[in-house]
């Protein structure tokens, strides 16, 4: 041990004394020539960024192609992509009156308000305000969903929102008309750990095959279970036995999803959400659903509601954005941003765009209304008529709700505490799902046999296919590769190596770029064949990061060092470069059920095919080395 230490110290001191750098000494080649057997590479500029921008255009085309086809989806598939199939609500469920003190929180002109809870997936509970008419059975049951940044109290014009509401206080208005109205708490968008809180919860859920929207839809469906009981609450069953769902902004999105998934809901009102989803990748991260545009854009989801009535309001949308520039457009920073969250803003489609999307539903069950403030009494009364309960409703005074608190109302601090409890429950559920995922994987891989190589290959093949199609995603057009049409030019030389820039065609405008490094003096005529090591960089890296001084402290020029030892090396440019640039690629790919790897795998297939065809390469010995 002592001898090794002394030897290491001697080498270190000698290196420092000589002044020689640790990285290989490489020089740019001035007179650039192509690799024999290839065309000369004439492209200029930053070829790494050019390649990534080409993939961006390809994904735009893929989104356009999906939206041109507009194939319809199914309830089962919508439930799967939202993650509902991975969690279940309890079968026996009911509302429990909660609040700081049991009993009525307050009275309106002819209704009471209570805080209630009900069980949902895992060990979580949902919480909300229940508005119940006084002096008789409710006429209709309604689940009223606020936007993410609205408290349930705002929908009832209750303190601290008694003076100002973004929408009509439709929960109070409907309660005055004789409806029993439940207003659940949704997760807010307020910033948390340098990103919106909804994104902070959505990210781990996404990795576990779930979504934040899926969790909140399950809470809505749990409320439907409660309303279907013989005695849903103190006021008994509703006269009409009808259940409707409605919402604004994020609440409108959840109302649309819930109505599409659960036929026990007799109708829906969607306000401040419905429209074209071609730019879903430009919205906040929690709006992302894997494969949404492959059959589940808004019109296709609305078809799943039919023939039940659907009222759509346009004209008044929530305003929200994260990491917006001075013009209110989501940032596109190509080097580390100060905040980790995805740049995005809520879309505000024009009335014309909403009309076009609504026209694709192809059903008479849809009513489209343009409003300047959501949710108009005329809109929800229209829905009540459509579900057969309109004649039962009372006419209330729209200006005075007669609100009187029986107890001290929730303060801003109490509301924040209630919201924090809901957030922490989802955090715990995500962590529990992570723990259980090991068991799920073990169950999935039980079919794999390891008694022989042949058995292993046969048993792993279906899982490999599933991984490619369902996890990474596949673009049909990239499954058949174009001719590589290799263009190359000499790039750098060192004492024992020479490297070439390489640009290959993959398909449909997608290209592959990288650096090929050869041992100097190696015969290229096929009289000798060398093994190849594909040397991959990490996040925000480039091929140049693996060959010389650039990023040497990470990569130690391993692509060049291997070539000095006699290997052929190829350092490809992978897509994870450019900060927001490649992250937006990921969201675009996700919209059509794909990932960055749905493009990178065909790129690497083309690279290895081309390498295998070079006369000086041993096609049976190509390996991957990534840092």
C-alpha positions in Angstrom: 0.0 0.0 0.0 2.8 2.4 0.8 4.6 1.8 -2.5 1.4 2.5 -4.4 1.0 5.8 -2.5 4.6 6.9 -3.2 4.3 6.0 -6.8 1.1 8.0 -7.1 2.7 11.0 -5.4 5.7 10.8 -7.7 3.6 10.7 -10.8 1.5 13.6 -9.6 4.6 15.7 -8.8 6.2 14.9 -12.1 3.0 15.9 -14.0 2.8 19.2 -12.2 6.5 19.9 -12.7 6.3 19.2 -16.4 3.3 21.6 -16.8 1.6 19.1 -19.2 -2.2 19.1 -19.0 -4.1 16.0 -18.0 -6.3 16.1 -21.1 -5.0 15.0 -24.5 -3.5 17.7 -26.7 -5.8 18.1 -29.7 -5.6 20.6 -32.6 -8.2 21.7 -35.1 -7.7 20.4 -38.6 -7.6 23.3 -41.1 -7.7 21.4 -44.3 -10.8 19.3 -43.7 -11.5 16.2 -45.7 -14.3 13.6 -45.5 -13.8 10.1 -44.2 -13.2 7.8 -47.2 -16.5 6.5 -48.6 -18.6 9.4 -47.3 -19.7 12.8 -48.6 -18.1 16.0 -47.4 -20.0 17.7 -44.5 -20.7 21.2 -45.6 -23.2 22.3 -42.9 -22.1 25.2 -40.7 -23.1 26.5 -37.3 -23.8 24.7 -34.1 -24.6 21.2 -35.5 -25.8 19.9 -32.0 -28.4 22.6 -31.7 -29.3 22.3 -35.4 -30.0 18.6 -34.9 -32.2 19.3 -31.8 -34.1 22.0 -33.6 -34.8 19.5 -36.4 -36.3 17.1 -33.8 -38.4 20.0 -32.5 -39.9 20.4 -36.0 -40.4 16.7 -36.3 -42.4 16.6 -33.1 -44.5 19.6 -34.3 -45.4 17.6 -37.4 -46.2 14.5 -35.3 -48.6 16.6 -33.1 -50.2 18.0 -36.3 -50.7 14.6 -37.7 -52.4 13.3 -34.6 -54.8 16.2 -34.5 -55.5 15.8 -38.2 -56.6 12.2 -37.7 -58.7 13.0 -34.6 -59.3 9.3 -33.8 -61.6 8.8 -30.8 -60.4 7.4 -27.5 -62.1 5.2 -24.9 -63.0 5.7 -21.3 -60.6 2.8 -20.4 -57.7 4.4 -22.2 -58.4 7.9 -20.7 -58.5 6.3 -17.2 -55.2 4.6 -17.9 -53.3 7.6 -19.1 -54.5 9.7 -16.2 -53.3 6.9 -13.9 -56.7 6.0 -12.4 -56.2 2.3 -12.9 -53.3 2.3 -10.4 -55.4 3.6 -7.4 -58.9 2.9 -6.2 -61.4 4.7 -4.0 -62.9 2.7 -1.1 -66.2 1.0 -1.9 -68.1 2.1 1.3 -67.8 5.9 1.3 -69.8 8.8 2.8 -69.4 12.4 3.7 -68.2 13.1 7.2 -69.0 16.5 8.7 -65.7 18.1 9.8 -64.5 21.6 10.5 -63.0 23.0 13.7 -66.2 22.4 15.6 -68.8 19.9 14.5 -72.0 21.4 13.2 -73.1 24.1 10.7 -70.5 26.6 9.8 -73.0 29.2 8.7 -76.3 29.9 7.0 -77.2 31.5 3.7 -80.7 32.9 2.9 -82.1 29.4 2.6 -79.1 27.0 2.9 -76.4 25.9 5.3 -72.7 25.4 4.8 -70.5 22.7 6.3 -67.0 21.5 5.9 -67.0 17.8 5.0 -64.5 15.1 4.2 -64.7 11.8 2.3 -62.3 8.9 1.8 -60.4 8.6 -1.4 -57.5 6.6 -2.9 -54.9 5.0 -0.6 -55.0 6.6 2.8 -56.0 10.1 1.5 -59.1 12.1 2.2 -60.8 14.8 0.2 -62.2 17.9 1.9 -64.6 20.5 0.7 -67.6 22.7 1.6 -71.1 21.3 1.3 -73.9 23.7 0.6 -77.3 22.2 1.6 -80.8 23.8 1.1 -82.8 24.4 4.3 -86.3 23.1 4.9 -86.5 20.2 2.6 -84.7 17.7 0.4 -82.2 19.0 -2.2 -83.4 19.1 -5.8 -80.2 18.2 -7.5 -76.7 17.2 -6.4 -73.8 19.2 -7.9 -70.1 18.9 -7.7 -68.8 22.4 -8.3 -65.0 22.6 -9.0 -63.1 25.8 -8.6 -60.0 26.8 -10.5 -56.8 25.6 -8.8 -56.2 29.1 -7.3 -59.7 29.5 -5.9 -60.7 28.6 -2.4 -64.1 26.8 -2.0 -65.2 29.8 0.0 -64.9 32.0 -3.1 -67.6 30.0 -4.8 -69.9 30.8 -1.9 -69.0 34.5 -1.6 -67.9 33.7 1.9 -65.1 35.4 3.8 -62.3 36.1 3.0 -63.8 36.3 -0.5 -67.2 37.9 0.3 -66.3 41.2 -1.5 -64.7 39.9 -4.7 -64.9 36.7 -6.7 -63.3 35.8 -10.0 -66.4 33.9 -11.2 -70.0 34.1 -10.3 -70.4 32.7 -6.8 -72.3 29.8 -8.4 -72.2 27.4 -5.4 -74.2 29.9 -3.3 -76.5 30.7 -6.3 -77.3 27.1 -6.9 -77.8 26.4 -3.2 -80.3 29.2 -3.1 -82.1 27.5 -6.0 -82.4 24.3 -4.0 -79.3 22.4 -5.1 -77.0 20.5 -2.8 -73.5 21.7 -3.8 -70.1 20.2 -2.9 -67.0 22.3 -3.5 -63.8 20.3 -3.1 -60.4 21.8 -2.3 -57.9 21.6 -5.2 -54.2 21.9 -5.1 -53.0 25.5 -5.8 -50.4 26.7 -8.2 -48.5 28.8 -5.7 -44.7 28.5 -5.9 -43.1 25.7 -3.9 -39.4 24.7 -4.2 -38.9 26.9 -7.2 -41.8 25.5 -9.2 -45.6 25.6 -9.0 -46.9 23.4 -6.3 -49.1 21.5 -8.8 -45.9 20.6 -10.8 -44.1 19.7 -7.6 -46.8 17.0 -6.9 -47.3 16.0 -10.5 -43.6 15.2 -11.2 -43.3 12.2 -8.8 -46.8 11.1 -9.7 -45.8 11.0 -13.4 -42.8 8.8 -12.7 -45.2 6.4 -10.9 -47.7 6.2 -13.8 -50.1 8.6 -12.3 -51.0 12.3 -12.6 -52.1 15.0 -10.3 -55.3 15.5 -12.4 -55.9 11.7 -12.0 -55.7 12.1 -8.2 -58.2 15.0 -8.3 -60.6 13.1 -10.6 -60.6 10.2 -8.2 -61.7 12.7 -5.5 -64.6 13.8 -7.7 -65.6 10.2 -8.3 -65.4 9.5 -4.6 -67.9 12.3 -4.1 -70.2 10.7 -6.7 -70.0 7.5 -4.6 -71.1 9.5 -1.5 -74.0 11.2 -3.4 -75.3 7.8 -4.6 -75.8 6.6 -1.0 -79.3 6.4 0.4 -78.6 9.2 2.8 -75.7 11.3 1.3 -76.0 13.9 4.0 -78.3 15.4 6.7 -80.7 16.6 4.0 -81.3 13.1 2.6 -81.6 12.0 -1.0 -82.2 14.6 -3.8 -85.6 14.8 -5.3 -84.5 14.3 -8.9 -81.7 11.7 -8.1 -79.6 13.6 -10.6 -75.9 14.4 -10.2 -74.1 17.1 -12.2 -70.5 18.3 -12.3 -69.2 21.7 -13.3 -66.1 23.8 -12.9 -64.0 26.7 -14.1 -60.4 26.6 -15.3 -58.7 23.6 -13.7 -62.1 22.7 -12.3 -63.5 22.8 -15.8 -60.8 20.4 -16.9 -61.6 18.0 -14.1 -65.3 18.2 -14.7 -64.8 17.3 -18.3 -62.6 14.3 -17.4 -64.9 13.1 -14.6 -68.0 13.3 -16.8 -66.3 11.4 -19.6 -65.2 8.7 -17.2 -68.3 8.2 -15.0 -71.7 7.7 -16.6 -73.4 8.2 -13.2 -72.8 11.9 -13.8 -75.9 13.1 -15.6 -74.3 16.2 -17.2 -71.5 18.6 -17.1 -70.7 22.3 -17.4 -67.1 23.2 -18.5 -66.0 26.8 -18.2 -62.7 28.5 -18.8 -60.9 25.4 -20.1 -62.4 23.8 -23.3 -60.5 24.4 -26.5 -57.7 23.2 -28.9 -54.9 21.3 -27.1 -52.3 21.5 -29.9 -50.1 23.5 -27.6 -50.6 21.5 -24.4 -46.8 21.4 -24.2 -46.8 25.1 -23.6 -49.1 24.9 -20.6 -48.0 24.3 -17.0 -46.4 20.9 -16.4 -49.4 19.5 -14.5 -51.5 19.8 -17.6 -49.3 17.1 -19.3 -50.9 13.7 -19.8 -48.9 11.0 -21.6 -50.5 10.4 -25.0 -53.3 12.9 -24.5 -53.4 13.9 -28.2 -53.6 10.2 -29.4 -57.3 10.1 -29.1 -58.1 12.3 -26.1 -58.0 16.0 -27.1 -60.9 18.0 -25.8 -63.4 17.2 -28.5 -62.7 13.4 -28.2 -63.1 13.5 -24.4 -66.4 15.4 -24.9 -67.7 12.7 -27.1 -67.3 10.3 -24.2 -69.8 12.5 -22.3 -72.4 12.2 -25.0 -75.3 11.6 -25.2 -75.5 13.2 -21.7 -75.6 17.0 -21.9 -72.5 19.2 -21.9 -72.6 23.0 -21.5 -69.4 24.7 -22.5 -68.6 28.3 -21.6 -66.0 30.3 -23.4 -64.8 33.9 -23.1 -63.5 33.9 -19.5 -60.4 31.9 -18.7 -58.1 32.0 -15.6 -54.9 33.9 -16.1 -51.7 32.2 -14.9 -48.2 31.7 -16.1 -44.8 30.6 -14.6 -41.5 31.8 -15.8 -42.9 34.3 -18.3 -40.8 36.8 -20.2 -41.5 40.5 -20.3 -44.1 39.9 -23.1 -45.9 37.3 -21.0 -44.6 34.4 -23.1 -43.1 31.3 -21.5 -39.3 31.6 -21.3 -37.0 29.6 -23.5 -33.6 29.7 -21.6 -30.8 27.6 -23.1 -28.7 27.7 -20.0 -29.6 27.0 -16.4 -32.7 29.0 -15.3 -33.0 30.4 -11.8 -36.2 28.3 -11.2 -36.5 24.6 -11.9 -40.1 24.6 -12.8 -41.3 24.3 -16.4 -42.2 27.6 -18.1 -45.8 27.6 -19.1 -49.1 29.5 -19.1 -52.7 28.6 -19.3 -54.1 28.9 -22.8 -56.9 31.3 -23.6 -58.4 30.2 -26.9 -60.5 32.6 -28.9 -64.3 32.1 -29.3 -63.6 31.0 -32.8 -61.1 28.3 -31.8 -63.5 27.0 -29.2 -66.3 26.9 -31.7 -64.1 24.9 -34.1 -63.2 22.4 -31.4 -66.8 22.1 -30.2 -67.9 21.4 -33.8 -65.7 18.3 -33.8 -67.8 16.7 -31.0 -70.6 16.0 -33.5 -73.5 15.8 -31.0 -76.6 17.8 -30.3 -76.0 17.3 -26.6 -73.6 20.2 -26.5 -74.5 23.8 -25.7 -71.8 26.5 -26.3 -72.2 29.8 -24.5 -69.9 32.9 -24.7 -69.7 34.8 -21.4 -67.7 37.6 -19.9 -67.8 36.1 -16.4 -67.9 32.4 -15.5 -70.2 30.6 -14.4 -73.4 32.3 -15.5 -76.7 31.4 -13.9 -78.1 31.0 -17.4 -75.5 28.3 -18.1 -76.1 26.1 -15.1 -79.8 26.5 -15.4 -79.5 25.4 -19.0 -77.6 22.3 -17.8 -80.3 21.6 -15.1 -83.0 21.7 -17.8 -81.0 19.4 -20.0 -80.7 16.8 -17.3 -84.4 17.1 -16.5 -84.3 19.1 -13.3 -84.8 22.6 -14.5 -88.4 22.9 -13.6 -87.7 22.0 -10.0 -85.3 24.9 -9.4 -86.2 27.9 -7.3 -85.6 31.5 -8.3 -83.3 33.2 -5.8 -82.2 36.8 -5.3 -78.9 36.9 -7.2 -77.6 40.0 -5.3 -78.0 39.0 -1.7 -77.1 35.5 -0.4 -78.1 36.4 3.2 -74.9 34.9 4.5 -74.6 34.8 8.3 -71.8 32.9 10.0 -72.9 30.7 12.9 -69.2 30.2 13.9 -66.1 32.1 13.4 -65.3 31.7 9.7 -62.1 30.1 8.3 -59.3 32.7 8.3 -56.7 32.8 5.6 -54.4 30.9 7.9 -57.0 28.1 8.4 -57.5 27.9 4.7 -53.8 27.6 4.1 -53.5 24.9 6.8 -56.4 22.9 5.2 -54.7 23.2 1.8 -51.3 22.1 3.2 -52.9 19.0 4.7 -54.3 18.1 1.3 -50.9 18.6 -0.3 -49.1 16.5 2.3 -51.5 13.6 1.8 -50.6 13.5 -1.9 -46.9 13.6 -1.0 -47.3 10.7 1.3 -49.3 8.8 -1.3 -46.6 9.3 -3.9 -44.0 8.0 -1.4 -46.1 5.0 -0.6 -46.6 4.3 -4.3 -42.9 4.5 -4.8 -42.3 1.9 -2.1 -45.0 -0.4 -3.6 -43.5 0.0 -7.1 -40.8 -2.6 -6.3 -43.4 -5.2 -5.7 -45.2 -4.2 -8.9 -42.0 -4.7 -10.9 -41.3 -8.0 -9.3 -44.8 -9.2 -10.2 -44.3 -8.0 -13.8 -41.0 -9.8 -14.3 -42.1 -13.1 -12.8 -42.6 -14.4 -16.3 -38.9 -14.0 -17.2 -37.1 -17.3 -17.2 -33.4 -17.6 -16.6 -32.8 -21.3 -16.9 -31.2 -20.8 -20.3 -30.2 -18.0 -22.7 -32.9 -19.2 -25.1 -35.6 -19.1 -22.5 -34.5 -15.7 -21.3 -34.7 -14.3 -24.8 -38.1 -15.7 -25.5 -39.6 -14.6 -22.1 -38.1 -11.1 -22.1 -39.2 -10.3 -25.6 -42.8 -9.3 -24.8 -41.6 -7.0 -21.9 -39.0 -5.4 -24.1 -41.7 -4.7 -26.7 -44.0 -3.3 -24.1 -41.2 -1.1 -22.7 -40.5 0.3 -26.2 -44.1 1.0 -27.0 -45.7 2.0 -23.7 -42.8 3.5 -21.7 -40.4 5.0 -24.3 -43.1 5.4 -27.0 -42.7 4.8 -30.7 -43.2 7.1 -33.7 -44.4 4.9 -36.6 -42.5 6.9 -39.2 -39.2 6.4 -37.3 -39.5 2.6 -37.2 -38.2 2.4 -40.8 -34.9 4.2 -41.2 -33.8 6.2 -44.2 -30.5 5.8 -45.9 -27.9 7.3 -43.6 -26.4 9.5 -46.4 -23.3 10.0 -44.2 -21.6 13.4 -44.4 -18.3 13.8 -42.6 -15.3 16.1 -42.2 -12.0 15.8 -40.3 -12.2 17.7 -37.0 -9.3 17.3 -34.7 -6.0 15.4 -34.4 -3.9 14.4 -31.5 -0.6 12.5 -31.1 -2.4 9.2 -31.5 -5.9 10.0 -32.9 -7.9 11.7 -35.6 -11.6 12.6 -35.3 -14.4 13.4 -37.7 -17.7 15.2 -37.4 -20.5 12.9 -38.7 -24.0 13.8 -39.7 -26.5 11.1 -40.6 -30.1 11.2 -41.8 -32.5 9.1 -39.7 -36.0 9.8 -41.1 -38.5 12.6 -41.6 -36.0 15.5 -41.0 -34.5 13.8 -37.9 -30.7 13.6 -38.0 -27.9 12.1 -35.8 -24.7 14.0 -35.1 -21.5 13.0 -33.4 -17.7 12.6 -33.4 -16.0 9.6 -34.8 -12.5 9.1 -33.3 -10.0 6.7 -34.9 -6.5 5.5 -33.8 -4.0 7.3 -35.9 -2.5 5.1 -38.6 -5.3 2.5 -38.5 -6.0 0.9 -41.9 -9.4 1.9 -43.3 -9.5 -0.6 -46.2 -11.0 -3.4 -44.2 -7.8 -5.4 -43.8 -8.2 -4.9 -40.0 -11.4 -4.5 -38.0 -11.6 -2.8 -34.7 -14.2 -2.9 -31.9 -16.3 0.3 -31.4 -17.2 2.0 -28.1 -20.1 4.5 -28.3 -19.2 7.1 -25.7 -22.2 9.0 -24.4 -22.2 12.3 -22.6 -24.6 13.2 -19.7 -27.1 16.0 -19.2 -26.2 19.3 -21.0 -23.1 17.6 -22.5 -21.9 17.5 -26.1 -19.7 15.0 -28.1 -16.9 17.5 -27.6 -17.3 17.0 -23.8 -15.9 13.4 -24.2 -12.8 14.0 -26.3 -10.5 16.7 -24.8 -10.2 19.7 -22.5 -13.9 20.7 -22.5 -15.6 19.2 -19.4 -12.5 17.1 -18.7 -13.2 17.2 -15.0 -16.3 15.1 -15.7 -15.4 12.9 -18.6 -11.6 12.7 -18.6 -11.6 12.7 -22.4 -12.6 9.0 -22.3 -13.5 8.9 -26.0 -10.0 10.0 -27.0 -8.3 7.8 -24.4 -10.0 4.7 -25.6 -9.0 5.5 -29.2 -5.4 5.9 -28.0 -5.8 2.3 -26.8 -6.8 1.1 -30.2 -10.6 1.3 -30.1 -12.8 3.1 -32.6 -15.1 5.5 -30.7 -18.2 7.4 -31.6 -19.5 10.2 -29.3 -23.1 11.0 -30.3 -25.0 14.2 -29.5 -28.0 13.2 -27.4 -31.1 15.4 -27.1 -30.7 16.5 -23.5 -29.0 19.8 -24.4 -30.2 23.4 -24.2 -32.1 23.5 -20.9 -35.7 24.6 -21.9 -35.0 23.6 -25.5 -34.9 19.9 -24.8 -37.4 19.9 -22.0 -40.0 21.3 -24.3 -39.1 18.5 -26.7 -40.0 16.1 -23.9 -43.4 17.7 -23.3 -44.1 17.7 -27.0 -43.2 14.0 -27.3 -45.3 13.2 -24.1 -48.4 14.7 -25.8 -48.3 12.0 -28.4 -47.4 9.2 -26.0 -43.6 9.4 -26.6 -40.4 10.5 -24.9 -37.0 11.8 -25.9 -35.9 8.2 -26.2 -38.6 7.6 -28.9 -36.3 9.7 -31.1 -33.0 8.9 -29.6 -33.4 5.1 -30.0 -33.9 5.4 -33.8 -31.0 7.8 -33.9 -28.8 5.2 -32.2 -30.1 2.4 -34.3 -29.0 4.4 -37.4 -25.6 5.2 -35.8 -24.9 1.6 -35.0 -26.1 0.4 -38.4 -23.7 2.9 -40.0 -20.8 2.0 -37.8 -21.4 -1.7 -38.4 -21.2 -1.0 -42.2 -17.8 0.7 -42.0 -15.1 -1.6 -43.5 -12.7 -1.2 -40.5 -15.3 -1.9 -37.8 -16.0 -5.3 -36.2 -19.8 -5.3 -36.4 -20.1 -8.0 -33.7 -18.2 -5.9 -31.1 -20.0 -2.5 -30.6 -20.5 -1.5 -27.0 -21.9 1.5 -25.1 -20.2 3.5 -22.4 -22.1 6.4 -20.9 -21.1 8.9 -18.2 
